[in-house]
Amino acid sequence: MKFRASRLALVAATAIVAAGSLVAIAGAATASGTLKTGQTIYFIPKDTLNPYEVIADHGGKLALTAIKDKEVVSSGTADTAAAQIPSIQAAIAAKAAAIVIAGNDPSALCPSLAKAQAAGVKVVSFDSDVTCPNHLFINQANTQQIGTSEVDLLAKEIGSSGQIAILSAEATATNQNSWIKYMKVELKKYPKMKLVSIVYGNDDPATSLTVLQGLLSAYPNLRGIISPTTVGISTAAQYLDTHKSLLKHLVLTGLGLPSQMRKYVLDGTCKEFELWNPQNLGYLAGYAAASLASGLITGKPGQTFKAGSLGTYKILPAAGTTGPSVVLGPPTVFNKSNINQFNF
């Protein structure tokens, strides 16, 4: 079974985007000045093979191309901090203006990122935050809202009763752990729903499948699975699609890509799931990094900047994150009624 595709194929597939998604525009300027051109900005995703990360990086390219800056995508193929450190070092050596990174570990990357900052490289995290000081976090949606809404979606489908489990990404991922924290809080509203296990697929399809099978074996009466990771939910959906008998008592939801989940929504394997547009997330991160590197913003809460066709965004004080952040917007719930409208 093939779960991954090449970066080039995936980028080509995202050329057609959903109605209401971004269109890159030139002539970028802000109220406080004009963005510099010719800057090099490194995008360091969790890994270079994850389809979600590929789409997000493509959004960054659209933004930086509009600004007339250069994007360099660099990372490893494993979701570890060690795999990302060489890319940080490469950005320093290239005298990059900024780094945009999806942290595989909240703290292990900080010494390397501190060296980048000492060399004059601005640091932006997106998707998965880091605990390092003096950086700006581009949050895909309100952290609490993601966690609570995932539980609410599942509760609606299983009648607020039964054993549930979470199929997460890597155990160190800041975003996953933040969402899970709020899931646990939200579960207090549903006393008949019991969280029996959290398993980690490391955003790897083979590992996700292995831990999923172990989960189903250990808990034969499981009523629901939340997978707040696009790799996890697509892996689970593919497995359940070939084991239809499990769907008599088991419900799957989480965070997924419409392009990967469309088949499973239309055939009833997964009724509803959520996500934001990862291309827009990368696009917003690209504008934020360029604005920092151009000196138009410093990352101080209350400052605003223009993000091309997405409009103007305000930097928010720390709230559930390690520093100032910018929130892309609320997630979209996908089901049979709307999934054909989205192509990312």
MARTORLUM-183507 format. One record per residue: x, y, z of N, C-alpha, C in turn. Coordinates in steps of 0.001 Angstrom, whole numbers, plus 500000, padded with zeros to 6 digits. Example, Ala and Ser with C-alpha at 12.3 -4.5 7.8 and 13.67 -1.06 7.14 Angstrom:
REM residues 2
513190494310507800512300495500507800513200496700507800/512850497750507080513670498940507140512900500030507870/
END
This chain:
REM residues 344
500844498799500000500000500000500000500872501241500000/500558502195499161501331503427499094500575504535499800/501190505101500833500550506161501598501160507518501260/502389507528500681503091508784500453503314508999498972/503443510240498585503718510584497198504888511540497173/505448511723495995506584512627495890506147514062496084/507079514902496509506785516319496718506315516961495420/506953516603494290506585517249493035505161516904492640/504775515649492823503418515242492466502392515932493336/502705516055494622501756516673495533501622518163495286/502738518810495007502662520240494713501850520470493448/502051519615492454501281519749491220499796519543491488/499505518616492390498102518322492700497407519465493400/498179520330494035497567521450494761497447522702493910/497749522577492634497633523747491765496186524211491666/495239523238491766493822523594491792493417523643493241/493049524792493743492730524924495161491259525190495349/490823525069496604489396525172496918488872526574496675/487566526637496475486909527940496379487139528683497672/487535529922497542487805530717498733489231530601499209/490058529751498572491450529659498995492234530775498335/493504530839498694494271532019498336494668532077496876/494904533261496399495543533520495114496669534509495391/497903534145495059499041535001495364498959536299494578/499301537399495240499273538694494568500586539417494788/500974540205493827502234540922493912502010542312494481/503125543066494576503029544434495056502732544493496533/503281543528497306502957543454498724503517544648499480/502673545255500311503107546369501138502305546381502413/502823546997503441502096547110504695501957548581505041/501138548833506063500902550218506453502180550885506926/503127550088507440504347550666508003505547550599507065/505352550121505847506478550065504928506285548984503892/507317548761503104507262547789502015508152546601502338/507686545425502023508468544217502246509717544215501366/510814543770501930512037543631501147511874542502500141/512601542598499048512609541540498047513992540902498013/514054539715497437515331539030497282515816538317498527/515000538225499552515396537532500771515235536019500591/516063535253501291515954533797501289515377533341502620/514301532574502554513635532097503760513545530574503708/514056529939504738514042528479504827512747528001505472/512054527100504807510912526389505386511409525004505807/511267524708507086511733523435507621510521522681508165/509899521834507339508718521089507788509097519961508745/508087519281509291508365518133510152509172517085509394/508794516838508167509589516005507261509193516375505842/509930515892504884509720516320503499508743515431502738/508200514390503396507332513441502705505865513531503125/505594514163504244504224514269504750503399515133503799/502298514613503227501507515387502256501017516726502805/500613516737504064500162517991504696501278519025504665/502493518611505044503630519530505080503980520020503683/503860519149502692504145519540501307503220520671500864/501935520538501204500959521564500819501238522876501550/501562522785502847501871523987503623503101524699503058/504120523935502710505327524536502134505024525194500787/504120524594500031503738525189498748503044526540498965/502250526629500035501649527917500372502705528962500669/503763528555501372504871529470501621505518529939500330/505656529028499385506259529400498101505397530417497365/504069530242497409503180531203496756503356532602497351/503458532657498680503628533952499339504958534586498969/506023533812499079507357534368498854507584534710497383/506974533960496493507063534306495069506370535638494800/505229535852495463504520537122495297505357538289495803/506107538051496880506947539102497470508245539277496694/508586538281495861509864538209495132510996537851496080/510676536992497042511677536360497892511857534925497437/512810534220498053513110532840497680512805531900498837/512122530809498538511883529774499539512820528598499309/513416528119500391514190526873500365513522525915501344/513064524763500858512462523748501721513522522725502060/513738522511503357514799521601503788514421520951505100/514508519628505151514273518892506390514675517449506162/514506516625507170514783515209507017513538514457506590/513627513128506602512481512291506246511876511619507471/512423511892508651511885511372509906511434512537510779/510379512319511542509838513394512380510595513484513704/511852513912513630512683514061514823513384515416514777/513739515908515952514495517159516008515857516996515348/516465515845515548517794515598514976517780515714513458/516671515322512845516579515395511391516414516828510887/515981517743511771515769519126511371516981520027511626/517837519632512558518979520482512936519909520791511757/520251519824510884521102520177509732520504521262508843/519176521306508757518538522340507934518658523713508581/518591523762509908518818525032510607520249525502510367/521186524577510456522592524903510212522800525385508773/522091524756507833522194525174506426521653526582506231/520573526911506935520000528256506833520977529305507354/521662528978508440522671529905508987523789530106507981/524281528982507419525382529063506462524997529852505214/523721529761504830523244530466503636522890531924503928/523033532335505195522668533687505630521214534001505281/520359533036505591518931533204505340518388534363506165/517339534993505654516712536098506380515821535583507498/515241534389507283514326533843508280514211532331508117/513770531706509183513445530284509203511984530149509596/511247529299508879509879528932509254509912527437509547/509647527046510785509845525657511180508623525079511884/508291523826511550507278523049512265508036522125513205/508038522449514468508909521761515416508531520314515675/509510519423515545509298518023515911509490517788517400/510055518763518085510250518687519533510184520115520057/509503520344521172509326521724521635510595522402522123/511567521640522621512751522259523218514082521843522595/514139520660521993515429520154521502516013520996520371/515153521738519664515621522568518558516132523932519015/515868524280520271516150525645520728517630526052520669/518575525201521047519980525620520920520369525974519487/519913525186518532520230525467517128519522526725516645/518260526905517050517531528104516648518123529350517296/518658529207518518519323530335519174520558530767518383/521280529814517846522454530143517010522005530884515747/520878530452515193520359531137514005519995532574514340/519331532775515465518951534130515867520182534992516137/521217534400516723522454535145516979523122535577515678/522852534811514609523405535146513296522498536095512521/521418536545513156520528537509512519519368536909511763/519128535603511935518027534933511242516763535022512095/515692535535511544514425535590512260513815534186512305/513089533884513378512517532545513550511002532630513690/510329531873512850508876531713512901508590530220513007/507743529831513938507268528443513964505853528422513400/505499527323512796504113527177512319503692525724512468/502393525524512596501803524200512752502119523580514110/503403523400514446503798522820515726504837523730516370/504499524309517511505313525358518119506554524797518825/507468525681519145508654525370519946508649526277521172/509427525913522166509445526679523414510553527727523439/511238527906522344512360528839522278511866530284522395/512668531161522985512263532568523103512392533326521784/511753534487521749511933535459520661511565534923519279/510455534234519214509968533797517907508474534047517833/507929533969516621506503534164516390505904532846515939/504788532450516535504118531192516197502903531461515326/502836530806514175501676530884513298500806529664513580/499731529902514278498849528827514744497755528579513719/497533527314513380496550526990512350495121527319512760/494839527250514040493517527588514571493666527712516071/492643528207516722492682528301518173492908526918518764/493954526772519563494364525462520078493243524790520869/492620525540521749491547524976522558490374524548521684/490041525362520696488912525067519823489120523765519057/490349523515518613490632522273517893490393521073518801/490967521123520012490830520004520931489389519730521324/488671520766521678487298520568522144486375520142521003/486565520702519830485671520377518718485842518934518253/487053518402518348487277517007517981486459516080518867/486461516350520163485682515547521101484187515713520843/483760516938520579482346517190520336481850516475519073/482679516453518031482306515743516811482093514260517094/483032513677517832482931512251518130481740511965519045/481548512809520055480434512605520988479101512583520252/478954513460519268477717513520518490477456512211517756/478526511592517264478374510394516444478195509121517257/478687509080518494478597507846519284477623507979520451/476818509014520428475840509187521483476452509476522836/477626510100522820478317510535524053478588509388525015/478819508190524478479018507043525357479960506022524723/480839505444525546481702504359525091483183504651525227/483985503634524976485434503750525015485934504465523764/486885505382523952487489506066522812489003506062522963/489690506301521862491149506346521867491618507458520941/492867507835521092493481508869520260494674508269519532/494696508417518215495840508025517389496564509301517012/497652509594517716498369510856517551499561510684516617/500353511745516490501575511706515694502733511318516611/503771512139516694504869511820517592504548512322519008/505086511610519989504762511906521388505290513266521831/506256513820521111506855515100521496506242516294520769/505305516060519842504762517147519018503959518137519860/504367519393519838503718520418520650502248520567520312/501928520611519024500530520829518646499657519655519074/500106518435518819499326517261519202499053517238520704/500087517483521486499928517428522939499036518544523464/499097519714522831498228520820523242496771520503522944/496511519932521770495136519560521431494619518467522362/495467517483522629495054516375523492494742516875524899/495490517852525356495216518420526679493791518957526739/493381519673525706492026520225525689490973519152525412/491353518098524706490431516976524529490071516375525885/491089516191526722490856515611528046489943516509528889/490138517808528761489273518741529490487831518635528991/487667518592527668486333518525527084485631517217527429/486383516147527580485787514850527904485089514854529260/485442515803530125484771515898531421483288516233531254/482933516789530104481531517086529825480748515832529428/481478514766529137480852513535528665481275512374529575/480657512244530742481086511239531725480969509800531249/480160509535530223480016508173529727481017507828528624/481807508812528233482880508556527264484191508388528022/484899507299527766486135507005528494487318506906527539/488328507752527770489566507688526993490409506539527534/490560505461526745491250504267527230492706504197526790/493076504933525727494458504831525252494806505973524310/496085506375524344496662507291523354497842506565522735/497835506416521426498935505746520734499565506718519748/500801506450519388501582507391518583502112506712517319/501703507251516178502136506702514899503298507435514276/503789508489514953504968509253514497504802509849513104/503561510106512707503277510637511369503917509791510271/503977508498510534504496507527509572503375506524509292/503003506299508036501878505412507746502042503995508290/503223503418508118503440502044508590503335501950510107/503947502913510800503873502917512265502449503178512727/501760504096512062500374504398512413499489503167512258/499706502402511197498925501191510977499196500163512068/500458500018512439500823499046513471500173499376514807/500253500642515224499673501008516529498151500978516474/497576501265515298496123501169515141495663499725515330/496343498799514686495975497390514808496125496911516251/497161497382516926497343497032518330496221497589519187/495786498786518868494702499440519596493400498655519437/493097498254518213491863497533517944491865496152518585/493057495559518662493175494256519309493003494364520820/493575495418521405493527495585522862492141496019523346/491404496721522492490097497255522896489039496894521845/488567495649521869487597495203520855486255495930520924/485968496583522049484701497306522192484854498809521965/485946499193521366486205500610521127485099501219520275/484612502390520698483526503060519980484010504182519077/485134504796519415485573505927518616487068506144518646/487597506678517546489011507043517445489087508479516943/489862509291517656490212510635517192491656510603516745/491917510981515512493289511057515028493567512485514568/494202513295515429494436514704515094495685514901514242/495868514043513263497011514105512358496589513545511009/496940514230509938496478513826508612496994512453508209/498207512110508643498744510783508326497980509709509085/497712509969510365497011508991511186495599508726510722/494836509793510447493441509596510073493310508934508708/494185509273507755494106508646506432494504507173506503/495489506860507352495892505462507544494757504665508166/494128505234509200493015504557509861491835504386508915/491551505407508121490430505330507183490663504243506136/491889504156505649492193503138504643492027501739505228/492454501563506474492310500253507118490834499922507350/490085500858507889488672500614508177487867500402506896/488303501007505814487618500855504541487691499418504044/488725498700504449488878497298504045488462496336505156/487984496892506271487484496085507387486142496681507829/485180496636506911483899497332507103483141496865508343/483360495626508773482623495119509929482905495937511183/484084496546511249484427497369512413483552498622512498/483053499067511353482266500291511327480886500128511968/480515498881512282479245498658512962479251499230514382/480468499337514951480549499861516319481618500943516488/482373501248515437483520502146515562483377503361514659/483682504538515211483603505805514475484989506449514448/485354507003513303486638507677513137486420509149512835/487176510016513501487204511433513161488599511958513473/488823513232513204490136513824513458490422514965512514/491697515129512187492143516191511295492712515560510031/492110515867508880492547515229507649492510516154506456/493126515720505380493106516446504117491902515990503289/491083516918502803489955516516501965490373515647500776/491513515949500173491964515171499019492233513719499375/492696513467500600492967512098501029491727511410501585/490821512186502170489688511608502896488396511563502091/488382512159500901487141512256500136486491510884499921/487273509931499462486753508589499187486080507992500421/486710508184501570486223507550502793484999508256503373/484879509544503092483670510259503497482501509859502605/482742509796501303481671509473500365481183508040500511/482054507111500939481605505722501101481191505398502536/481208506429503419480702506248504771481686505739505796/482953505557505415483955505088506376484182506120507477/484199507383507094484364508491508048483296509537507716/482431509830508667481328510746508386481758512205508392/482583512589509371483017513976509487484436514054510039/485164515065509593486478515383510151486707516869509957/487822517354510462488098518797510411489476519067509822/489693520278509422491022520808509089490873522256508636/491960522938508595492087524245507978492789524015506657/492954525052505850493682524901504590495174525024504874/495948523922504792497377523999505097498145524911504145/497631525079502924498276525999501995498187527430502516/497030527787503057496876529110503653497774529288504865/497968528205505639498846528276506805500274528601506383/500772527905505363502115528182504869502231529569504262/501174529990503589501141531326502973501235532403504051/500454532248505111500478533206506221501846533213506892/502426532040507089503747531954507705504808532626506839/504673532491505524505617533134504618505580534648504740/504383535215504795504254536665504948504736537134506315/504468536340507347504935536715508678506460536735508735/507083535711508166508547535645508162509149536795507361/508561537089506205509072538180505374508891539518506077/507789539676506798507542540931507517508532541112508659/508850540033509372509860540093510432511229540418509848/511582539705508775512902539904508170513046541283507543/511936541896507157511958543236506559511924544343507603/511761543954508863511721544945509935510394545662510066/509352545136509416508044545784509496507338545462510804/507647544303511370507132543920512678508269543325513488/508091543302514797509091542691515682508551541438516356/507251541185516205506621540070516892505929540483518173/505873541772518429505237542274519648503719542159519528/503054541650520576501593541567520550500948542916520264/499918542886519446499224544102519054499626544617517693/500809544224517215501228544648515886500402543916514828/500254544562513670499535543946512560500423543907511322/500096542995510417500805542925509142499855542381508094/500145542685506833499325542208505734499885540887505202/498976539960504957499366538651504445498739538423503073/499099539284502127498627539129500765497119539022500677/496636538019499948495203537867499708494438537399500941/495142536985501995494460536572503222494043537757504079/494588538929503809494207540118504556495174540458505672/494700541234506636495543541732507731495380540861508970/496504540577509620496500539746510828497136540497511988/496643540178513182497135540808514400497892539797515239/499016540233515791499814539369516668499181539366518053/498928538171518564498238537998519839499222537697520966/498875538047522196499728537690523333499765536182523513/500749535712524260500859534287524545499600533799525255/499037532697524752497846532107525369497804530642524977/498415529804525811498510528393525479499681528088524566/500421529106524176501641528919523396502795529529524181/504006529386523668505169529869524405505498531322524124/504749531946523281505059533333522960503964533918522098/504187535098521534503188535731520674502811534829519502/501572534927519075501113534056518003500148534780517079/499947534182515929498958534634514956498092533429514635/496774533602514650495857532489514393495276532614512996/495435531560512192494916531562510824493397531715510801/492697530901511589491233530987511614490640529666512057/489321529593512207488686528368512689488779527245511666/488813525979512132488838524847511187487491524666510515/487511523987509392486295523643508653485943522185508918/484651521901509120484185520527509254483804520015507870/484366518872507482484108518288506169483209517061506314/482214516962505428481331515806505374480816515669503932/479842514792503718479357514556502358478794515812501707/478297516733502515477637517915501959478602518909501336/479887518869501730480794519912501243482154519431500763/482483518159500961483866517740500704484275517861499257/483346517767498329483706517907496915484056519334496521/483850520277497427484187521672497139485668521983497410/486401521016497994487770521294498432488734520313497776/489871520851497314490826520037496563492229520001497175/492412520567498366493750520519498955493960519234499749/
END
